[in-house]
Structures are given as structure tokens and as C-alpha cells.
Amino acid sequence: MTEQVLILGGSGRIGSSVAADLVAHTQAQVILTGRHEAAGMSVTQELGSKVKFLGLDLADDSVLRDAIASCNLVIHCAGPFHYRDDRVLKLCIKEGVNYLDVSDHPSYTRKALDCREEAAAAGVTAIVNTGIFPGISNSMVRQCVEQLDETDRIHLSYLVSGSGGSGVTVMRTTFLGLQKPFEVWIDGQWQEIKPYSDREVIEFPPPYGRTGVYWFDMPEAFTLPETFPVKTVITKFGTVPDFYNYLTWSVAHWWPSSWLRNRYVIEFLARVSHRMTDVSDRFTGVGVAIRSEVSGRKDGQPAKFCSTLVHENTAVAAGYGTGSLAELVLTGKLKKPGVWAVEQALPTDLFEHTMQSRGLNIHQEWLPQKN
């Protein structure tokens, strides 16, 4: 029988990129869902006969339950995940259907991970945070950690050009991430950090070079120290062109917190930003860069290992991250009942194989130690 994959929010930029990857690398029948039929039909026509559209509102429990029950795998791409609960995941567990998502906010990740025992008992493999960052980035960290004998510090830096080829939902996610301080794991203890603070200039691969990044609230900030015995985890994010960073910094530091907790303000900022990137994308492109640097010890000596990735389209790369996991789950190569972050579920050999099959090159190197 042909495998059936349900992509919630499948007509958006990220969801359609996941669907495109499934069409390219699996034989599955893909069902995209969304509230806007015109957008959904446009995507299905572009992707071909293996993709169908189903009009669906996530608030409609009965239709959602029937759609989940008819599939072998559900991929949740309907963000922003700041507003989502664990209802879709729990329906998948109840129906015995495997689950992936592209969630990118700690509040949702914690809700999902709390369902681990329930999913394990049902034999359901559920993996969260499966896009580009978090997602591919988490597996890059695992690559680095496995090169060392002991790990002390993880430093993840992300850079996106303009819109990253994504829709307005990603813009909402950025501004939602500025709403309040968050906790990070520094020197073996949790410390509170203000979002978009502590600018740091990082050397990314060409064409980006030295670019500023800032603290940003990401789920890997707590899943990585839960996964690996590490004293410090740093997650920082920046955009190109650099003036977007200064605009975002000013919103995070100068605007009243009550404004940032207002949905209408967030929507205004997201819409204005998306219009701005519609212009700047023509000059900057929509690419992404990730740099993972892990420090520790190798053969008794201090050591640093670094992996970097660059792709010309952030949304497409996110599709690779989720699509590759879907391929592994559908073929039975990845089966781990429970709910897991990517770095907890995906072995490095499978990660490297699926990235190579998609032509995604990850550069790895030992960094010199400073005297």
C-alpha cells in the first residue's frame, strides 16, 4: 500500500517545501491541509499528482481526527507554535500515527516532550523541531559532539538573508520571540537573558563573512543540555542586511513589553517586515547559514570542532530537514517510540546520508587552540 502523509499547514512556504522533498525522495501520497483552498490548489498543481489538498481548520476536531487516522505520518507545519497546544500530537498518539513537526518555540517543545511516555506506550515515533534551525542544526551539533571525548560548550549561530524564502508566519515567530526574557544554560546553571541582546560578530562561510548575531529564544537551548553533558549552550540569530538586526534590537529593547504581548502589534510588525523583505530579498537573496562550534577535550587536550552549512534558500533547506526525517520514518530506518528532539532521535550516519542525497554540504573542521 502507498504510504499516506498528512502535512498540516501544507500550503505555506515551509509546508510546501516539505511536500516537495517528499515528492522527490519518497513514493508517498501527500495530503496538504489549509484553510485557503486557492493557495492549497496552487501548491498541489505545482507539485504534481502525488499531492492532494484537503481544506481543514485545526479547530475542527472531528475532521482533524479523521484526517490523521487515514495517514501513516503527520507533519505539523501550522505555526506559529507559540500559540499551539499538544492536541495534534495527542491525536496522533491515540490513533497510532507517527508524528513530525517544524516547531521552533520552547513552550511548545516542552508540551510535546511531556507526552514521551504516552507516545512510547503507543509505539508512536514523534520528533519535534525538525526543520533547519532547530532541526539540521541540532544534528550538526551531534556531529561535533561525537568528535570529542568531553564536551564543555556548544555555540550555535544562525543567519538568514531577508525573509529566508518563508512567509509572514516566520516574521510573526521572530517578533513573538522578543516578548520576554528567557533562560539559558551558562556555566552549569540556568540564567535569564534578554532577547536580541549581546551582539557577537561571527565568521560565517562565504558569501556572508563576519556578521552580527544576538541571543534568541530557541528550544535547542534546553534540549541540547538535556541531551549532552555540557556546561554552556549559546544560541544566537542574525539577519542580512545588518540594519534589520538593529531594527529588531530596537523593538526588543525600546518598545514597551505590553506592546510586544499584543497580537495586533505582532501582526503589524510581521506584515511590515514581510513587505520590507519583499524588496531586500532581490538584493540579498533568501539564504541561510549555520555555524556549530563545540569545545571540549580530545585525547586529554583542549579541542574545538566546528561544522558549517550554507544554502541559498532557507525554506527549501527546512524542507530537507523535515523531509529527510519523514523519509527515514516511512522506510522504517528510524523508529524510536516516544517524543524526541532531533538530536535525541537521529543517528549521525543517517543524518549524513540523507543530507548527502539532497546535495547539502556540511563542512567540518578542527579549530586551532589559542595560546
C-alpha positions as CSV (number, residue, x, y, z in Angstrom):
1,M,0.0,0.0,0.0
2,T,1.1,3.5,-0.7
3,E,2.1,5.5,2.4
4,Q,-0.1,8.5,3.2
5,V,1.5,11.6,4.7
6,L,-0.6,14.5,6.1
7,I,1.0,17.9,6.2
8,L,-0.9,20.4,8.4
9,G,-0.3,23.9,7.1
10,G,1.0,22.4,3.9
11,S,0.2,25.3,1.6
12,G,2.6,27.6,3.4
13,R,6.2,28.2,2.4
14,I,7.7,25.7,4.8
15,G,4.9,23.1,4.4
16,S,5.1,23.2,0.7
17,S,8.9,22.8,0.9
18,V,8.5,19.7,3.0
19,A,6.0,18.4,0.5
20,A,8.4,19.0,-2.4
21,D,11.1,17.0,-0.6
22,L,8.7,14.1,0.0
23,V,7.8,14.1,-3.7
24,A,11.4,14.0,-4.7
25,H,12.6,11.3,-2.2
26,T,9.6,9.1,-1.4
27,Q,6.7,7.3,-3.1
28,A,4.2,8.6,-0.5
29,Q,0.9,10.2,-1.3
30,V,1.0,13.6,0.3
31,I,-2.1,15.4,1.6
32,L,-1.7,19.1,2.2
33,T,-4.1,20.9,4.5
34,G,-5.0,24.6,5.0
35,R,-7.9,27.0,5.3
36,H,-7.3,28.7,2.0
37,E,-8.3,26.4,-1.0
38,A,-6.8,28.7,-3.7
39,A,-3.4,28.6,-2.1
40,G,-3.6,24.9,-1.5
41,M,-4.7,24.1,-5.0
42,S,-1.9,26.2,-6.4
43,V,0.7,24.3,-4.5
44,T,-0.7,20.9,-5.4
45,Q,-0.7,21.8,-9.1
46,E,2.9,22.8,-8.9
47,L,4.0,19.6,-7.1
48,G,2.1,17.1,-9.2
49,S,-0.2,14.1,-9.0
50,K,1.2,12.7,-5.8
51,V,0.0,15.7,-3.8
52,K,-3.6,16.4,-2.9
53,F,-5.3,19.3,-1.0
54,L,-7.7,19.0,1.9
55,G,-9.4,22.1,3.3
56,L,-9.1,21.8,7.1
57,D,-9.3,24.1,10.1
58,L,-7.3,22.8,13.0
59,A,-10.1,23.8,15.3
60,D,-12.4,21.2,13.7
61,D,-11.6,18.2,15.9
62,S,-13.7,15.6,14.1
63,V,-12.3,16.4,10.6
64,L,-8.8,16.6,12.0
65,R,-9.1,13.2,13.7
66,D,-10.4,11.5,10.6
67,A,-7.6,13.0,8.5
68,I,-5.0,11.8,11.0
69,A,-6.5,8.3,11.2
70,S,-6.3,7.9,7.5
71,C,-2.5,8.5,7.3
72,N,0.8,6.8,8.2
73,L,2.6,10.0,9.2
74,V,1.5,13.5,10.2
75,I,3.8,16.5,9.8
76,H,2.7,19.6,11.7
77,C,3.8,22.8,9.9
78,A,1.0,25.1,11.0
79,G,2.8,27.7,13.1
80,P,3.4,30.0,14.9
81,F,3.9,27.3,17.6
82,H,3.8,29.9,20.3
83,Y,0.0,29.6,20.0
84,R,-0.2,25.8,19.6
85,D,-1.0,23.1,22.1
86,D,-0.3,19.4,22.0
87,R,-3.7,18.4,20.7
88,V,-2.5,17.3,17.2
89,L,0.3,15.2,18.8
90,K,-2.1,13.6,21.3
91,L,-4.5,12.7,18.4
92,C,-1.6,11.1,16.6
93,I,-0.7,9.1,19.7
94,K,-4.3,8.0,20.1
95,E,-4.6,6.9,16.5
96,G,-1.1,5.2,16.5
97,V,0.2,7.6,13.8
98,N,3.9,8.7,13.7
99,Y,4.5,12.5,14.0
100,L,6.9,15.2,13.0
101,D,6.8,18.9,13.3
102,V,8.7,22.1,12.5
103,S,8.1,23.7,15.9
104,D,10.5,26.3,16.9
105,H,9.4,27.7,20.3
106,P,10.4,26.2,23.7
107,S,6.9,26.4,25.2
108,Y,5.5,24.1,22.5
109,T,8.6,21.8,22.7
110,R,8.1,21.3,26.4
111,K,4.4,20.4,26.0
112,A,5.3,17.9,23.3
113,L,8.2,16.3,25.2
114,D,5.9,15.8,28.2
115,C,4.0,13.3,26.0
116,R,7.1,11.0,25.7
117,E,5.8,8.1,27.8
118,E,2.4,8.2,26.3
119,A,3.8,8.0,22.8
120,A,6.3,5.3,23.7
121,A,3.4,3.2,25.1
122,A,1.5,3.6,21.9
123,G,4.6,2.7,19.8
124,V,4.5,6.1,18.1
125,T,7.7,7.8,16.9
126,A,7.3,11.6,17.4
127,I,10.2,14.0,16.6
128,V,9.9,17.7,17.2
129,N,11.9,20.7,15.9
130,T,12.7,19.1,12.6
131,G,13.3,22.0,10.2
132,I,16.6,23.8,9.5
133,F,17.1,25.6,12.9
134,P,16.1,23.9,15.0
135,G,16.5,20.6,13.1
136,I,19.5,20.2,10.9
137,S,21.4,22.5,13.3
138,N,20.8,20.0,16.2
139,S,22.3,17.2,14.1
140,M,25.3,19.3,13.2
141,V,25.9,19.8,17.0
142,R,25.7,16.0,17.5
143,Q,28.3,15.6,14.7
144,C,30.6,17.9,16.6
145,V,30.0,16.4,20.0
146,E,30.8,12.9,18.7
147,Q,34.3,14.1,17.6
148,L,35.2,15.0,21.2
149,D,35.9,12.9,24.3
150,E,34.4,15.5,26.6
151,T,32.1,18.5,25.8
152,D,32.1,21.8,27.7
153,R,30.5,24.4,25.4
154,I,28.1,24.5,22.4
155,H,27.8,27.7,20.4
156,L,25.2,27.7,17.7
157,S,24.9,30.7,15.4
158,Y,22.2,31.2,12.7
159,L,22.0,33.7,9.9
160,V,19.1,34.3,7.5
161,S,19.0,36.6,4.4
162,G,15.9,38.7,4.4
163,S,12.7,36.6,4.5
164,G,14.6,33.3,4.0
165,G,12.1,32.5,1.3
166,S,9.5,32.0,4.1
167,G,6.1,33.5,4.6
168,V,4.7,36.0,7.1
169,T,4.4,33.3,9.7
170,V,8.1,33.2,10.2
171,M,8.1,37.0,10.7
172,R,5.5,36.6,13.4
173,T,7.7,34.0,15.1
174,T,10.6,36.4,15.1
175,F,8.7,39.1,16.9
176,L,7.0,36.7,19.3
177,G,10.4,35.6,20.4
178,L,11.1,39.2,21.7
179,Q,8.2,39.2,24.2
180,K,10.1,38.2,27.4
181,P,13.4,37.2,28.8
182,F,14.3,33.5,28.7
183,E,16.6,31.1,30.4
184,V,19.9,29.8,29.0
185,W,22.4,27.2,30.3
186,I,25.6,29.0,31.1
187,D,28.5,27.6,33.3
188,G,26.3,24.8,34.6
189,Q,23.3,26.9,35.7
190,W,20.2,28.5,34.2
191,Q,20.5,32.2,33.7
192,E,17.9,34.8,32.4
193,I,18.8,36.6,29.2
194,K,17.0,39.4,27.4
195,P,16.1,38.5,23.8
196,Y,18.2,40.1,21.0
197,S,21.0,41.1,23.4
198,D,24.8,40.7,23.5
199,R,25.7,41.2,19.8
200,E,28.5,38.9,18.7
201,V,30.3,39.1,15.4
202,I,30.7,35.6,13.9
203,E,32.7,34.4,10.9
204,F,30.3,32.6,8.6
205,P,31.3,30.9,5.3
206,P,31.0,32.9,2.0
207,P,29.1,34.8,0.9
208,Y,28.3,36.1,4.4
209,G,31.6,36.5,6.2
210,R,31.7,38.4,9.5
211,T,28.1,39.2,10.7
212,G,26.4,40.1,13.9
213,V,24.2,37.6,15.8
214,Y,22.1,38.0,19.0
215,W,20.6,35.9,21.8
216,F,17.3,34.3,20.7
217,D,14.9,32.0,22.5
218,M,15.2,28.6,20.8
219,P,14.2,25.1,22.0
220,E,17.6,23.7,21.5
221,A,18.8,26.0,24.3
222,F,17.3,23.4,26.7
223,T,17.2,20.2,24.6
224,L,20.9,20.3,23.9
225,P,22.0,20.4,27.6
226,E,19.4,17.7,28.4
227,T,20.9,15.5,25.6
228,F,24.7,16.2,26.1
229,P,26.8,16.6,29.3
230,V,27.7,20.3,28.6
231,K,28.2,23.3,30.8
232,T,27.2,26.1,28.3
233,V,24.8,26.3,25.4
234,I,24.6,29.5,23.3
235,T,22.0,30.1,20.6
236,K,22.3,33.3,18.6
237,F,20.5,34.6,15.5
238,G,21.0,37.4,13.0
239,T,19.8,38.6,9.7
240,V,21.1,40.1,6.4
241,P,21.2,43.0,5.7
242,D,22.5,44.1,9.1
243,F,20.2,47.0,9.5
244,Y,17.3,44.5,10.1
245,N,19.3,43.4,13.2
246,Y,19.3,47.0,14.6
247,L,15.6,47.4,13.9
248,T,14.8,44.2,15.7
249,W,17.2,45.2,18.6
250,S,15.3,48.5,18.9
251,V,12.0,46.7,19.1
252,A,13.3,44.3,21.7
253,H,14.9,47.0,23.9
254,W,12.9,50.2,23.4
255,W,9.3,49.1,22.8
256,P,7.1,48.6,25.9
257,S,6.7,44.9,26.8
258,S,2.9,45.3,26.8
259,W,3.1,46.2,23.0
260,L,5.0,43.0,22.2
261,R,2.4,41.0,24.0
262,N,-0.3,42.5,21.9
263,R,-1.3,40.2,18.9
264,Y,-2.2,43.2,16.8
265,V,1.2,44.8,17.3
266,I,2.9,41.5,16.4
267,E,0.8,41.2,13.3
268,F,1.6,44.8,12.3
269,L,5.4,44.2,12.7
270,A,5.2,40.9,10.8
271,R,3.3,42.4,7.9
272,V,5.6,45.5,7.6
273,S,8.7,43.3,7.9
274,H,7.5,41.0,5.2
275,R,6.9,43.9,2.8
276,M,10.4,45.2,3.5
277,T,12.0,41.8,2.8
278,D,10.0,41.6,-0.4
279,V,12.2,44.4,-1.6
280,S,15.5,43.5,0.1
281,D,15.3,39.8,-1.0
282,R,16.0,40.9,-4.5
283,F,19.5,42.1,-3.4
284,T,20.4,39.8,-0.5
285,G,18.8,36.5,-1.6
286,V,16.9,34.3,0.9
287,G,19.7,32.0,2.0
288,V,20.7,30.6,5.4
289,A,24.0,29.9,7.2
290,I,24.6,27.8,10.3
291,R,27.7,27.6,12.4
292,S,28.1,25.0,15.2
293,E,31.2,25.2,17.3
294,V,31.7,22.7,20.1
295,S,34.5,23.0,22.7
296,G,35.8,20.3,25.0
297,R,38.7,17.8,25.2
298,K,40.2,15.3,22.8
299,D,42.8,12.8,23.9
300,G,43.2,14.8,27.1
301,Q,43.9,18.1,25.3
302,P,41.6,21.1,24.8
303,A,39.9,20.9,21.4
304,K,37.3,22.7,19.3
305,F,35.3,21.2,16.4
306,C,33.2,23.3,14.0
307,S,30.7,22.5,11.3
308,T,29.1,25.0,8.9
309,L,26.3,24.9,6.4
310,V,25.2,27.4,3.7
311,H,22.1,27.1,1.5
312,E,20.6,29.5,-1.0
313,N,17.0,29.1,0.3
314,T,16.1,28.8,3.9
315,A,12.6,27.4,3.3
316,V,14.0,24.7,1.0
317,A,16.6,23.8,3.5
318,A,13.9,23.5,6.2
319,G,12.1,21.1,3.8
320,Y,15.2,19.0,3.6
321,G,15.4,18.7,7.4
322,T,11.9,17.6,7.9
323,G,11.6,15.7,4.6
324,S,14.7,13.6,5.3
325,L,13.3,12.5,8.7
326,A,9.9,11.7,7.1
327,E,11.8,9.5,4.5
328,L,13.5,7.6,7.3
329,V,10.4,7.1,9.3
330,L,8.4,6.0,6.3
331,T,11.0,3.4,5.3
332,G,11.4,2.1,8.8
333,K,15.0,3.2,9.1
334,L,14.2,5.5,12.0
335,K,11.9,4.0,14.7
336,K,12.1,5.4,18.2
337,P,8.8,5.3,20.1
338,G,8.4,8.4,22.3
339,V,8.7,12.1,21.7
340,W,12.2,13.4,21.0
341,A,14.2,16.4,19.8
342,V,16.1,15.7,16.6
343,E,19.5,15.3,18.3
344,Q,18.0,12.6,20.6
345,A,16.4,10.6,17.8
346,L,18.6,10.8,14.6
347,P,21.9,8.9,14.4
348,T,24.7,10.8,12.7
349,D,25.2,8.2,10.0
350,L,21.6,8.5,8.9
351,F,21.7,12.3,9.1
352,E,24.8,12.4,6.9
353,H,23.4,10.0,4.3
354,T,20.1,12.0,3.9
355,M,21.9,15.3,3.6
356,Q,24.3,13.9,1.0
357,S,21.4,12.6,-1.0
358,R,19.9,16.1,-1.1
359,G,23.2,17.7,-2.1
360,L,23.6,19.6,1.2
361,N,27.2,20.0,2.0
362,I,28.2,20.4,5.7
363,H,31.8,21.5,6.1
364,Q,33.6,20.2,9.2
365,E,37.0,21.2,10.7
366,W,39.1,21.2,13.8
367,L,39.7,24.8,15.0
368,P,43.2,25.8,16.3
369,Q,43.5,26.4,20.0
370,K,44.5,29.9,21.2
371,N,47.6,30.2,23.3
